[in-house]
Amino acid sequence: MRHIKLALLAILVLISVLWIAAEPEVFRSSGFFAARAAAVQYTGALAITAMSVAMLLALRPRWPERWMGGLDKMYRLHKWLGITALVVAIVHWLWAQGPKWAVGWGLLERPVRGGPRPVPANPVEALFSSLRGTAEGIGEWAFYAAVVLIALALIRAFPYRWFYKTHRLLALAYLVLAFHAAVLLDFADWMTPLGVATALLLAGGAYAAGIVLLRRVGAGRQVTGRIAEFKYYPGVKALETIIDVPRGWPGHRAGQFAFAMSDASEGAHPYTIASGWHPDHPRIAFITKELGDHTGRLREKLRAGQEVRVEGPYGCFTFDDACRRQIWIGGGIGITPFIARMKHMALRGDAPDWPEGQTADLFHTTTDVDEVALAKLAHDARAADVRLHLLISARDGRLTGARIREEVPDWREASIWFCGPAGFGAALRRDFAAQGFPVEERFHQELFDMR
């Protein structure tokens, strides 16, 4: 989370510094309308910057994933940038429209203009000047569309299958707003570092918008697999699906996830991979719990032999550290990455990514019970030599930080890996932080929330 906050702050501070360097006269300007013009320019620069970086992150690029701590963290930054763009764009719109309303209501006096604007001698500047009215008009309508689309993306009750369709329309709104920003940026600023940064951002954002509209996001990391088998566990309402993947799949590490699409109308959904990897047996498994309309229908819609498009792998929840002990916490369906890790350890007991002498305690808390699924979990734990702590909520109560510390006396030397409900993870993180545990360095949490 720290890297996400730093990245968001750095983006906003950098563009602010570049804007101030390009507009040093802003601190010497006087009068309300001069301040209004500066505010419109500044908020416009911030909004289009946030939208441009959000568009680039929508491509799921590989290069920032490791620094961010995984694609889940990148998507959180993408979401925060979208919210920032929404808030700043509203402020931008209010600065642009508010004074006009105030003049109409008689609260402000319109400034006296000294005649029509002279036609610029520079033909490019003259072209931009002639497009100002068009850019302002279509930019306003694109702003309204973007506000609605971003708001829909933030509303949890809005179904994912509709979110998948409507969110892509933001790419169209972005292209219109990029035109709006390019035309209305003070022309002199194009010859400054602010102009260079803006040009790069608009070019990158436009490229990303094109990829999104063509539905080519992640195309280079997609393979077509085929369902080999699946098993339903009624007690926990979970479906285990095993997919044969072709040799084009690059392999994955335990704890990573992939996007899988079995129905083009639903789009691709992210699922943690619940299996280890061996190139001689190119298969991957997903465990999905019935949590919504899509996952609730998978049992009826999937069939053996059906083609599934798989994209990935993604994520950095890969158990990489040199701590002598690891504490794993899987809440509900959050047990999935730990199943994959145990299968990997059992398959490759001498795996170089498992330091000699390192041990693990797995805490699994669940409200639902399926004896077959729990028996398989216990078998995987024994095969991997992992100490399993199973807590059934109705029988054993809630899992707390105190309970974990009691079961693992040397917890101060351990690293903690958590996957499960976000609120549960946040509560445990605060609890351990209050005990002096270095949560920033050794509390790893999957932010498995892609909208």
C-alpha positions in Angstrom: 0.0 0.0 0.0 2.9 2.4 0.7 4.1 2.1 -2.9 0.6 2.9 -4.2 0.4 6.0 -2.1 3.9 7.1 -3.0 3.1 6.6 -6.7 -0.1 8.6 -6.6 1.5 11.4 -4.7 4.6 11.5 -7.0 2.4 11.7 -10.1 0.4 14.6 -8.7 3.4 16.4 -7.3 5.4 16.0 -10.5 2.8 17.5 -12.8 2.2 20.3 -10.3 5.9 21.2 -10.3 6.0 21.2 -14.1 2.9 23.3 -14.3 4.2 25.9 -11.8 7.5 26.0 -13.7 5.6 26.6 -16.9 3.3 29.3 -15.4 5.5 31.2 -12.9 3.4 34.3 -13.4 0.5 32.6 -11.6 1.8 33.9 -8.2 1.9 37.5 -9.5 -1.6 37.5 -11.2 -4.3 39.6 -9.7 -8.1 39.6 -9.9 -10.6 36.8 -9.7 -10.8 36.0 -13.4 -7.0 35.7 -13.6 -7.0 33.2 -10.7 -9.9 31.4 -12.4 -8.0 31.0 -15.6 -5.0 29.6 -13.7 -7.2 27.2 -11.7 -8.9 25.9 -14.9 -5.5 25.2 -16.5 -4.0 23.6 -13.4 -7.0 21.3 -12.6 -7.2 20.4 -16.2 -3.6 19.3 -16.2 -4.1 17.3 -13.1 -7.2 15.6 -14.3 -5.8 14.6 -17.7 -2.6 13.3 -16.1 -4.5 11.1 -13.7 -6.7 9.8 -16.5 -3.7 9.1 -18.8 -1.8 7.1 -16.2 -5.0 5.2 -15.3 -5.4 4.3 -19.0 -1.8 3.1 -19.2 -2.3 0.9 -16.1 -5.5 -0.6 -17.7 -3.1 -2.4 -20.1 -1.8 -4.5 -17.2 1.8 -3.6 -18.0 4.5 -5.9 -16.6 7.2 -3.3 -15.8 5.7 -1.7 -12.7 4.1 -4.9 -11.3 7.1 -6.0 -9.2 7.7 -2.5 -7.8 4.0 -2.1 -7.0 3.8 -5.5 -5.4 1.5 -7.1 -7.9 -1.2 -6.4 -10.4 -3.8 -6.2 -7.6 -1.8 -3.2 -6.2 -1.6 -1.7 -9.7 -5.4 -1.9 -10.0 -5.8 -0.2 -6.7 -3.6 2.7 -8.0 -5.7 2.6 -11.2 -8.9 3.0 -9.1 -7.4 5.8 -7.0 -6.3 7.6 -10.1 -9.8 7.3 -11.5 -11.3 8.7 -8.3 -8.7 11.5 -8.3 -9.5 12.3 -12.0 -13.2 12.4 -11.1 -12.8 14.8 -8.2 -10.4 17.1 -9.9 -12.4 17.1 -13.1 -15.5 18.2 -11.2 -13.5 21.0 -9.6 -12.2 21.9 -13.1 -15.8 22.0 -14.4 -16.9 24.2 -11.5 -14.1 26.7 -12.1 -15.0 26.8 -15.8 -18.8 27.1 -15.4 -19.3 28.6 -11.9 -18.2 32.2 -12.8 -20.5 32.1 -15.8 -23.4 31.3 -13.5 -22.3 34.0 -11.1 -22.3 36.6 -13.9 -25.7 35.5 -15.0 -27.0 35.8 -11.4 -25.5 39.2 -11.1 -23.0 38.2 -8.5 -20.0 38.9 -10.7 -19.2 41.4 -13.3 -18.0 40.1 -16.6 -14.5 41.4 -17.4 -14.2 43.9 -20.2 -12.4 42.5 -23.2 -10.4 44.7 -25.5 -11.9 43.4 -28.8 -11.6 40.1 -30.6 -8.5 38.0 -30.1 -5.8 38.5 -32.7 -5.2 35.6 -35.1 -1.9 33.9 -34.1 0.8 34.1 -36.7 1.9 30.5 -35.9 -0.3 28.2 -38.1 -0.5 25.5 -35.5 -1.5 27.9 -32.8 -4.1 29.4 -35.2 -5.5 25.9 -35.8 -5.7 25.2 -32.1 -7.4 28.6 -31.6 -10.0 27.8 -34.2 -10.8 24.5 -32.4 -11.3 26.0 -29.0 -15.1 26.2 -29.2 -15.3 22.6 -30.5 -13.0 21.3 -27.8 -14.9 23.1 -25.0 -18.3 21.8 -26.3 -17.4 18.1 -26.8 -15.2 18.1 -23.7 -18.1 19.1 -21.5 -20.2 16.2 -22.8 -17.3 13.8 -22.5 -16.9 15.0 -18.9 -20.5 14.2 -18.1 -20.1 10.7 -19.6 -16.9 10.1 -17.7 -18.5 11.1 -14.4 -21.3 8.6 -15.0 -19.0 5.8 -16.1 -16.6 6.3 -13.2 -19.5 6.4 -10.7 -20.9 3.2 -12.1 -17.5 1.5 -11.7 -17.5 2.5 -8.0 -21.0 1.2 -7.3 -20.7 -2.3 -5.9 -24.3 -3.2 -6.7 -23.7 -2.6 -10.4 -23.3 -6.1 -11.9 -19.8 -7.0 -13.1 -21.0 -8.1 -16.6 -22.4 -4.6 -17.1 -19.4 -3.0 -15.6 -17.2 -5.0 -18.0 -19.2 -3.5 -21.0 -19.6 0.1 -19.8 -16.1 0.6 -18.4 -14.6 0.2 -21.8 -16.6 3.3 -22.9 -14.3 5.3 -20.7 -11.6 4.9 -23.4 -13.9 6.8 -25.8 -14.5 9.5 -23.3 -10.7 9.7 -22.7 -10.0 10.3 -26.4 -12.4 13.2 -26.5 -11.0 14.6 -23.3 -7.4 14.2 -24.6 -8.4 16.3 -27.6 -10.0 18.8 -25.2 -6.8 19.0 -23.2 -4.5 19.3 -26.2 -6.4 22.2 -27.7 -7.0 24.1 -24.5 -3.6 23.9 -22.9 -1.9 27.3 -23.1 -0.1 27.1 -26.4 3.1 28.5 -24.9 3.2 25.6 -22.5 3.8 23.1 -25.3 7.4 24.4 -25.5 8.1 23.6 -21.8 8.7 20.4 -19.8 5.0 20.5 -18.9 4.2 20.3 -22.6 6.6 17.4 -23.3 5.1 15.5 -20.3 1.6 16.2 -21.5 2.4 15.1 -25.0 3.8 11.8 -23.8 0.9 11.2 -21.5 -1.7 12.0 -24.2 0.1 9.8 -26.7 0.4 6.9 -24.2 -3.2 7.3 -23.1 -4.5 7.4 -26.6 -2.5 4.3 -27.5 -3.9 2.5 -24.4 -7.5 3.7 -25.3 -7.1 2.1 -28.7 -5.9 -1.2 -27.2 -8.9 -1.2 -24.8 -11.4 -0.4 -27.6 -9.9 -3.2 -29.8 -10.2 -5.6 -26.9 -6.5 -6.4 -27.1 -5.6 -5.9 -23.4 -3.3 -8.7 -22.3 -3.5 -10.4 -25.7 0.2 -11.3 -25.6 -0.3 -13.2 -22.4 -3.4 -15.2 -23.4 -3.6 -18.9 -24.3 -6.6 -21.1 -25.0 -7.0 -24.0 -22.7 -9.6 -26.8 -22.4 -11.5 -27.9 -19.3 -10.2 -31.4 -18.3 -12.4 -31.9 -15.3 -14.2 -30.2 -12.5 -15.5 -31.1 -9.0 -18.2 -29.3 -6.9 -17.9 -29.1 -3.1 -21.5 -28.4 -2.0 -20.6 -27.8 1.7 -18.5 -24.7 0.8 -20.3 -24.0 -2.5 -17.0 -24.0 -4.4 -16.1 -25.4 -7.8 -12.7 -26.7 -8.6 -11.9 -26.5 -12.4 -8.9 -28.1 -13.9 -7.8 -26.8 -17.3 -5.3 -28.3 -19.7 -3.2 -25.5 -21.1 -1.0 -25.6 -24.2 2.8 -25.3 -24.3 2.4 -21.6 -24.8 1.5 -21.1 -21.1 4.7 -19.7 -19.5 4.1 -21.4 -16.2 3.2 -19.8 -12.9 4.3 -19.5 -9.3 2.2 -20.5 -6.4 0.1 -17.6 -5.3 -0.3 -16.0 -8.7 -3.6 -15.5 -10.4 -4.9 -15.4 -14.0 -7.8 -14.0 -15.9 -10.1 -16.7 -17.2 -12.9 -16.2 -19.7 -15.4 -18.9 -20.6 -18.1 -16.6 -21.8 -17.3 -13.5 -24.0 -20.4 -11.7 -22.8 -19.2 -11.9 -19.2 -15.6 -11.0 -20.0 -12.5 -12.2 -18.2 -12.6 -12.7 -14.4 -9.5 -12.9 -12.2 -9.0 -16.1 -10.2 -6.2 -17.3 -8.0 -4.5 -20.3 -9.4 -5.0 -23.3 -7.0 -2.3 -25.6 -8.4 1.5 -25.9 -8.6 3.2 -26.0 -12.0 5.1 -28.7 -13.7 5.9 -28.4 -17.4 5.5 -32.1 -17.9 1.9 -31.8 -16.7 0.7 -28.5 -18.2 -2.5 -28.0 -16.1 -3.8 -25.2 -13.9 -6.7 -25.3 -11.5 -9.0 -22.6 -10.3 -11.3 -22.8 -7.2 -14.3 -20.5 -7.4 -16.8 -19.9 -4.7 -20.5 -19.0 -5.5 -20.3 -15.3 -4.5 -22.4 -13.7 -7.2 -24.4 -14.1 -10.4 -21.4 -15.2 -12.6 -19.7 -17.6 -10.1 -23.1 -18.9 -9.1 -23.8 -20.0 -12.7 -20.4 -21.5 -13.5 -21.4 -25.0 -12.3 -24.3 -25.2 -14.8 -22.4 -23.4 -17.7 -19.0 -25.2 -17.7 -18.5 -28.6 -19.2 -15.6 -31.0 -19.9 -13.8 -30.2 -23.1 -15.0 -26.6 -23.2 -12.5 -24.0 -24.3 -11.4 -21.3 -21.8 -9.2 -18.4 -22.5 -6.6 -17.9 -19.8 -4.4 -14.8 -19.4 -1.5 -14.4 -17.1 0.1 -15.2 -14.8 -0.1 -12.1 -12.7 0.7 -11.1 -9.1 3.5 -11.1 -6.6 1.8 -13.0 -3.7 4.5 -15.6 -4.2 5.9 -16.2 -0.6 9.3 -14.7 -1.4 11.3 -13.9 1.7 14.0 -15.4 3.9 12.1 -15.5 7.2 12.6 -18.7 9.2 8.9 -19.0 9.7 5.9 -17.9 7.6 2.4 -17.5 8.9 -0.3 -18.1 6.3 -3.9 -16.9 6.8 -6.6 -17.9 4.4 -10.1 -16.7 5.1 -12.8 -18.5 3.1 -12.0 -18.8 -0.6 -8.7 -17.0 0.3 -7.3 -20.4 1.1 -6.6 -20.8 -2.7 -3.0 -19.5 -3.0 -2.0 -21.6 0.0 -3.3 -24.7 -1.6 -1.2 -23.9 -4.7 1.8 -23.3 -2.5 1.4 -26.6 -0.7 0.9 -28.5 -3.9 4.1 -26.9 -5.3 6.0 -27.8 -2.1 4.8 -31.4 -2.2 5.6 -31.7 -5.9 9.1 -30.2 -5.6 10.3 -30.8 -2.1 13.7 -29.5 -3.0 12.4 -26.3 -4.6 15.0 -23.6 -4.5 12.4 -20.9 -3.6 11.7 -22.6 -0.3 14.8 -21.8 1.9 16.2 -24.5 4.0 14.8 -24.7 7.5 11.8 -22.5 6.7 8.5 -23.6 8.2 4.9 -22.5 7.8 1.7 -22.4 9.9 -1.5 -22.2 7.9 -4.6 -20.7 9.6 -7.8 -21.4 7.7 -11.0 -19.9 9.0 -14.3 -20.8 7.3 -18.0 -20.5 8.0 -18.9 -23.3 5.6 -17.9 -26.9 6.0 -17.3 -29.6 3.3 -15.6 -32.7 4.7 -14.2 -33.7 1.4 -12.6 -30.3 0.8 -11.3 -30.1 4.3 -9.8 -33.6 4.0 -8.0 -32.6 0.8 -6.7 -29.5 2.5 -5.4 -31.6 5.4 -3.7 -34.0 3.0 -2.0 -31.1 1.1 -0.7 -29.7 4.4 0.7 -33.1 5.5 2.4 -33.6 2.1 4.0 -30.2 2.3 4.9 -30.5 6.0 2.8 -27.4 6.8 1.2 -27.1 10.3 -2.6 -26.6 9.7 -4.8 -24.7 12.1 -8.4 -25.1 11.0 -11.1 -22.9 12.5 -14.8 -23.4 11.8 -16.5 -20.1 12.9 -19.6 -21.7 14.4 -17.4 -24.1 16.5 -14.2 -22.3 17.1 -15.1 -18.6 17.0 -13.2 -15.8 15.3 -9.5 -15.9 14.4 -7.7 -13.0 16.1 -4.2 -11.8 16.2 -3.9 -12.9 19.8 -4.9 -16.4 18.9 -2.3 -16.5 16.1 0.4 -15.2 18.5 -0.5 -17.9 21.0 -0.2 -20.7 18.4 3.1 -19.3 16.9 5.3 -18.2 19.8 8.1 -16.9 17.5 5.7 -14.8 15.5 8.0 -11.7 15.8 10.5 -13.4 13.5 7.9 -14.6 11.0 6.4 -13.0 7.9 2.6 -13.0 7.5 0.8 -13.8 4.2 -2.9 -13.0 4.2 -5.6 -13.7 1.6 -9.3 -13.3 2.4 -11.9 -10.6 3.2 -10.3 -7.1 3.1 -11.8 -6.0 6.4 -10.5 -9.1 8.1 -7.1 -8.5 6.7 -7.1 -4.9 7.7 -8.1 -5.8 11.3 -5.3 -8.3 11.6 -2.8 -5.8 10.1 -3.8 -3.2 12.7 -3.6 -5.7 15.5 -0.1 -6.9 14.6 1.0 -3.3 14.0 -0.1 -2.4 17.6 2.2 -5.2 18.8 5.2 -3.7 17.1 5.2 -6.1 14.1 6.8 -4.5 11.0 3.6 -4.7 8.8 5.0 -2.6 6.0 7.8 -5.1 5.4 6.4 -8.4 6.5 2.6 -8.3 6.3 1.7 -9.4 2.8 -2.0 -9.0 1.7 -3.6 -9.8 -1.6 -5.9 -6.9 -2.6 -8.0 -9.2 -4.8 -10.4 -6.5 -5.9 -10.3 -5.6 -9.6 -12.9 -2.8 -9.6 
